[in-house]
Amino acid sequence: MTTTIDTAPGAGAGVDVFGRAQQAACDQLTELIGRAAACRATGVARSTYYHHHRVSPAPPRPVPKPHVERIQPRALAPAERQRVHVAEWLESILGRRLTGQLYRVGPFPPP
């Protein structure tokens, strides 16, 4: 089945004649049998019907937060993050991987 495109003067480019007739039939049937039944009978999705018959403008979309401002759910706690930084610092000084033990970090004696 092919749909025809309305090329009459004043018609928008690519306006579907079948789609317009389908919407008009749905509008007429809505008064008689209700919206849901009219949409079912004409094959128009109810979401499409409500989209085309919206009374108020669409609500504005919320502005997304930049990624840096969000706290990720699986992010390390500040204390855990500090332990990782200390471990990296000690590894850089010692030049080898630390064992699985926890090291106490405090003031070191002068060399």
Residue frames as a rotation matrix with the C-alpha (Angstrom) as fourth column:
MET 1
0.584 0.812 0.000 0.00
0.812 -0.584 0.000 0.00
0.000 0.000 -1.000 0.00
THR 2
-0.572 -0.752 0.326 1.36
0.751 -0.640 -0.159 3.37
0.329 0.154 0.932 -0.94
THR 3
0.183 0.589 -0.787 0.39
0.746 -0.604 -0.279 6.61
-0.640 -0.537 -0.550 0.69
THR 4
0.288 -0.022 0.957 -0.14
0.804 -0.537 -0.254 9.70
0.520 0.843 -0.137 -1.37
ILE 5
-0.515 -0.523 -0.679 1.52
0.768 -0.634 -0.094 12.97
-0.381 -0.570 0.728 -0.62
ASP 6
0.619 0.776 -0.120 -0.52
0.678 -0.605 -0.416 16.16
-0.396 0.177 -0.901 -0.78
THR 7
-0.535 -0.814 0.228 1.02
0.816 -0.426 0.392 18.53
-0.222 0.395 0.891 -3.31
ALA 8
0.449 0.775 0.445 -1.79
0.829 -0.547 0.117 21.10
0.334 0.316 -0.888 -3.30
PRO 9
-0.255 -0.534 0.806 -0.82
0.171 -0.846 -0.506 24.74
0.952 0.009 0.307 -2.96
GLY 10
0.147 0.247 0.958 -0.52
-0.785 -0.559 0.265 25.74
0.601 -0.791 0.112 0.67
ALA 11
0.975 0.138 -0.175 0.10
-0.022 0.841 0.541 22.18
0.222 -0.523 0.823 1.86
GLY 12
0.454 -0.855 0.252 3.28
-0.719 -0.185 0.670 21.62
-0.526 -0.485 -0.699 3.78
ALA 13
-0.059 -0.562 -0.825 6.00
-0.888 0.408 -0.214 19.63
0.457 0.720 -0.522 2.08
GLY 14
-0.754 -0.321 -0.573 5.42
-0.181 0.940 -0.289 15.92
0.631 -0.115 -0.767 2.57
VAL 15
-0.465 0.667 0.583 2.04
-0.829 -0.095 -0.552 16.13
-0.312 -0.739 0.597 4.31
ASP 16
-0.996 0.087 0.028 0.50
0.091 0.966 0.241 12.65
-0.006 0.243 -0.970 4.38
VAL 17
-0.459 0.888 -0.017 -3.08
-0.684 -0.341 0.645 12.66
0.567 0.308 0.764 3.07
PHE 18
0.041 0.465 -0.884 -3.90
0.217 0.860 0.463 9.33
0.975 -0.210 -0.066 4.72
GLY 19
-0.632 -0.372 -0.680 -2.56
0.723 0.034 -0.690 10.51
0.280 -0.928 0.247 8.07
ARG 20
-0.940 0.326 0.099 -4.64
-0.340 -0.918 -0.204 13.68
0.025 -0.225 0.974 7.93
ALA 21
-0.144 0.929 -0.341 -7.78
-0.580 0.200 0.790 11.71
0.802 0.311 0.510 6.99
GLN 22
-0.151 0.008 -0.989 -7.06
0.547 0.833 -0.077 9.22
0.823 -0.553 -0.130 9.77
GLN 23
-0.912 -0.228 -0.341 -6.72
0.410 -0.489 -0.770 12.04
0.008 -0.842 0.540 12.32
ALA 24
-0.706 0.704 0.077 -9.93
-0.659 -0.693 0.291 13.70
0.258 0.155 0.954 11.06
ALA 25
0.026 0.716 -0.698 -11.85
-0.178 0.690 0.702 10.41
0.984 0.106 0.145 11.33
CYS 26
-0.432 -0.266 -0.862 -10.47
0.741 0.439 -0.507 9.89
0.514 -0.858 0.008 14.83
ASP 27
-0.998 0.066 0.019 -11.59
-0.067 -0.864 -0.498 13.41
-0.017 -0.498 0.867 15.82
GLN 28
-0.352 0.930 -0.108 -15.12
-0.747 -0.209 0.631 12.80
0.563 0.303 0.769 14.52
LEU 29
0.090 0.372 -0.924 -15.42
0.158 0.910 0.382 9.39
0.983 -0.181 0.023 16.17
THR 30
-0.825 -0.480 -0.299 -14.10
0.369 -0.057 -0.928 10.73
0.428 -0.875 0.224 19.47
GLU 31
-0.716 0.613 0.333 -17.28
-0.685 -0.709 -0.169 12.75
0.132 -0.349 0.928 19.95
LEU 32
0.197 0.878 -0.437 -19.42
-0.756 0.420 0.502 9.63
0.624 0.231 0.746 19.39
ILE 33
0.734 0.112 -0.670 -17.61
0.095 0.960 0.265 6.70
0.673 -0.258 0.694 21.02
GLY 34
0.904 -0.426 -0.015 -14.82
-0.069 -0.181 0.981 8.21
-0.421 -0.886 -0.193 23.12
ARG 35
0.415 -0.828 -0.378 -11.11
-0.897 -0.441 -0.018 8.72
-0.151 0.346 -0.926 22.62
ALA 36
-0.395 -0.656 0.643 -9.79
-0.563 0.726 0.395 5.22
-0.726 -0.205 -0.656 23.32
ALA 37
0.152 0.538 0.829 -12.37
0.383 0.741 -0.552 3.49
-0.911 0.402 -0.094 21.12
ALA 38
0.934 0.179 -0.308 -11.92
-0.171 -0.534 -0.828 6.05
-0.312 0.826 -0.468 18.31
CYS 39
0.106 -0.975 -0.197 -8.16
-0.950 -0.158 0.268 5.57
-0.292 0.159 -0.943 18.37
ARG 40
-0.413 -0.204 0.887 -8.57
-0.138 0.977 0.161 1.78
-0.900 -0.056 -0.432 18.25
ALA 41
0.491 0.740 0.460 -11.08
0.371 0.300 -0.879 2.00
-0.788 0.602 -0.127 15.39
THR 42
0.964 -0.099 -0.249 -8.93
-0.259 -0.581 -0.772 4.31
-0.068 0.808 -0.585 13.23
GLY 43
0.644 -0.763 -0.058 -5.55
0.717 0.629 -0.300 2.80
0.266 0.152 0.952 14.08
VAL 44
0.277 -0.531 0.801 -4.19
-0.219 -0.847 -0.485 5.97
0.936 -0.041 -0.351 15.67
ALA 45
-0.357 -0.461 -0.812 -2.01
0.725 0.411 -0.552 5.49
0.588 -0.786 0.188 18.73
ARG 46
0.685 0.670 -0.285 -3.54
0.689 -0.471 0.550 7.23
0.234 -0.574 -0.785 21.75
SER 47
0.069 -0.733 -0.676 -0.20
0.679 -0.462 0.570 8.85
-0.731 -0.499 0.466 22.53
THR 48
-0.784 -0.308 0.540 -0.22
0.620 -0.452 0.642 10.38
0.046 0.838 0.544 19.02
TYR 49
0.134 0.923 0.362 -3.79
0.706 -0.345 0.618 11.60
0.695 0.173 -0.698 19.54
TYR 50
0.726 0.141 -0.673 -2.92
0.651 -0.455 0.607 13.23
-0.221 -0.879 -0.422 22.85
HIS 51
-0.351 -0.916 -0.194 0.27
0.713 -0.395 0.579 14.69
-0.607 0.065 0.792 21.39
HIS 52
-0.713 0.098 0.694 -1.67
0.577 -0.479 0.661 16.37
0.397 0.872 0.285 18.55
HIS 53
0.269 0.903 0.334 -4.43
0.368 -0.417 0.831 17.59
0.890 -0.100 -0.445 20.88
ARG 54
-0.361 -0.488 -0.795 -2.27
0.923 -0.068 -0.378 18.97
0.130 -0.870 0.475 23.66
VAL 55
0.715 0.681 0.157 -3.88
0.626 -0.724 0.289 21.94
0.310 -0.108 -0.944 25.35
SER 56
0.861 -0.463 -0.211 -0.87
-0.199 -0.688 0.698 23.27
-0.468 -0.559 -0.685 27.21
PRO 57
0.484 -0.767 -0.422 2.68
-0.704 -0.055 -0.708 23.62
0.520 0.639 -0.566 25.92
ALA 58
0.523 -0.387 -0.759 5.12
0.407 0.896 -0.176 20.87
0.748 -0.217 0.627 26.71
PRO 59
0.967 -0.215 -0.138 6.81
0.045 -0.389 0.920 21.36
-0.251 -0.896 -0.367 30.08
PRO 60
0.513 -0.843 -0.163 10.41
-0.762 -0.359 -0.539 22.54
0.396 0.401 -0.826 29.84
ARG 61
0.647 -0.382 -0.660 13.00
0.363 0.915 -0.173 19.81
0.670 -0.128 0.731 30.18
PRO 62
0.920 -0.361 -0.153 15.20
0.019 -0.349 0.937 20.11
-0.391 -0.865 -0.314 33.26
VAL 63
0.539 -0.817 -0.206 18.75
-0.720 -0.321 -0.615 21.24
0.436 0.480 -0.761 32.63
PRO 64
0.780 -0.266 -0.566 21.05
0.365 0.928 0.068 18.24
0.508 -0.260 0.821 33.14
LYS 65
0.829 -0.558 0.023 23.70
-0.290 -0.396 0.871 18.56
-0.477 -0.729 -0.491 35.80
PRO 66
0.311 -0.809 -0.500 27.27
-0.815 0.043 -0.578 18.45
0.489 0.587 -0.645 34.56
HIS 67
0.545 -0.085 -0.834 28.89
0.111 0.993 -0.028 15.09
0.831 -0.077 0.551 35.20
VAL 68
-0.498 -0.866 -0.052 31.39
0.190 -0.051 -0.981 16.49
0.846 -0.498 0.189 37.68
GLU 69
-0.479 0.338 0.810 28.73
-0.771 -0.603 -0.204 17.73
0.420 -0.722 0.550 40.10
ARG 70
0.597 0.768 -0.234 27.09
-0.582 0.615 0.533 14.33
0.553 -0.182 0.813 40.53
ILE 71
-0.277 -0.597 0.753 28.17
-0.898 0.440 0.017 11.91
-0.341 -0.671 -0.658 43.21
GLN 72
-0.221 0.143 -0.965 28.40
-0.629 0.735 0.253 8.48
0.745 0.663 -0.072 41.68
PRO 73
0.719 0.637 0.278 26.67
-0.613 0.392 0.686 5.74
0.328 -0.664 0.672 43.70
ARG 74
0.880 -0.406 -0.246 29.71
0.448 0.881 0.151 3.45
0.155 -0.243 0.958 43.74
ALA 75
0.359 -0.777 0.517 32.30
-0.205 -0.606 -0.768 6.17
0.910 0.170 -0.377 44.32
LEU 76
-0.244 -0.549 -0.800 34.79
0.733 0.436 -0.522 5.73
0.635 -0.714 0.296 47.13
ALA 77
0.839 0.432 -0.329 34.08
0.535 -0.548 0.644 7.48
0.098 -0.716 -0.691 50.39
PRO 78
0.727 -0.586 0.357 36.48
-0.459 -0.802 -0.382 10.33
0.511 0.114 -0.852 51.22
ALA 79
0.435 -0.591 0.679 38.30
-0.710 0.240 0.663 8.19
-0.555 -0.770 -0.316 53.83
GLU 80
0.576 -0.197 0.794 38.73
0.407 0.911 -0.069 5.34
-0.709 0.362 0.605 51.33
ARG 81
0.878 -0.243 0.412 39.93
0.302 -0.386 -0.872 7.76
0.370 0.890 -0.266 48.68
GLN 82
0.627 -0.669 0.400 42.51
-0.771 -0.607 0.194 9.15
0.113 -0.430 -0.896 51.13
ARG 83
0.415 -0.468 0.780 43.81
-0.268 0.757 0.596 5.63
-0.870 -0.456 0.189 51.87
VAL 84
0.733 -0.132 0.667 44.24
0.636 0.478 -0.605 5.00
-0.239 0.868 0.435 48.14
HIS 85
0.823 -0.441 0.358 46.19
-0.155 -0.781 -0.606 8.25
0.547 0.443 -0.710 47.71
VAL 86
0.486 -0.661 0.572 48.42
-0.812 -0.099 0.576 7.42
-0.324 -0.744 -0.584 50.68
ALA 87
0.510 -0.274 0.816 49.06
0.188 0.961 0.205 3.93
-0.840 0.049 0.541 49.32
GLU 88
0.822 -0.211 0.529 49.98
0.529 -0.062 -0.846 5.36
0.212 0.975 0.061 45.91
TRP 89
0.732 -0.563 0.383 52.27
-0.565 -0.816 -0.120 7.90
0.381 -0.128 -0.916 47.56
LEU 90
0.419 -0.577 0.701 54.03
-0.583 0.422 0.695 5.21
-0.697 -0.700 -0.160 49.62
GLU 91
0.652 -0.161 0.741 54.43
0.524 0.803 -0.286 3.00
-0.548 0.574 0.608 46.55
SER 92
0.854 -0.352 0.383 56.05
0.157 -0.528 -0.834 5.88
0.497 0.773 -0.396 44.68
ILE 93
0.518 -0.688 0.508 58.49
-0.851 -0.472 0.229 6.46
0.082 -0.551 -0.830 47.57
LEU 94
0.268 -0.390 0.881 59.28
-0.462 0.751 0.472 2.81
-0.846 -0.533 0.021 48.27
GLY 95
-0.317 -0.408 -0.856 59.38
-0.944 0.048 0.326 1.80
-0.092 0.912 -0.400 44.62
ARG 96
-0.949 0.063 -0.310 57.49
-0.004 0.977 0.213 -1.44
0.316 0.204 -0.926 45.19
ARG 97
-0.051 0.998 -0.041 53.94
-0.185 0.031 0.982 -2.64
0.981 0.058 0.183 45.72
LEU 98
-0.417 -0.003 0.909 52.64
-0.900 -0.135 -0.414 -2.62
0.124 -0.991 0.054 49.25
THR 99
-0.951 0.179 -0.252 51.54
0.211 0.971 -0.109 -5.81
0.225 -0.157 -0.962 50.90
GLY 100
-0.143 0.989 0.039 47.92
0.425 0.026 0.905 -6.26
0.894 0.146 -0.424 51.89
GLN 101
-0.199 0.029 -0.980 48.63
0.978 -0.055 -0.201 -4.69
-0.059 -0.998 -0.017 55.29
LEU 102
0.776 0.435 0.457 47.44
0.426 -0.896 0.128 -1.27
0.465 0.095 -0.880 56.32
TYR 103
-0.342 -0.930 -0.135 50.18
0.833 -0.234 -0.501 1.21
0.434 -0.284 0.855 57.11
ARG 104
0.567 0.447 -0.692 49.86
0.733 -0.657 0.176 4.01
-0.376 -0.607 -0.700 59.58
VAL 105
0.020 -0.515 0.857 50.78
0.732 -0.577 -0.364 7.31
0.681 0.634 0.365 58.03
GLY 106
0.838 0.191 -0.512 52.09
0.511 -0.603 0.612 9.97
-0.192 -0.774 -0.603 60.27
PRO 107
0.765 -0.636 -0.100 55.02
-0.644 -0.753 -0.135 12.32
0.010 0.168 -0.986 60.66
PHE 108
0.778 -0.573 -0.257 58.17
0.436 0.787 -0.436 10.55
0.453 0.227 0.862 59.57
PRO 109
0.567 -0.658 -0.495 61.44
0.416 -0.289 0.862 11.02
-0.711 -0.695 0.110 61.45
PRO 110
0.724 -0.351 -0.594 63.85
-0.624 -0.700 -0.347 13.36
-0.295 0.622 -0.726 59.69
PRO 111
0.895 -0.378 -0.236 66.43
0.133 0.732 -0.668 11.58
0.425 0.566 0.706 57.49
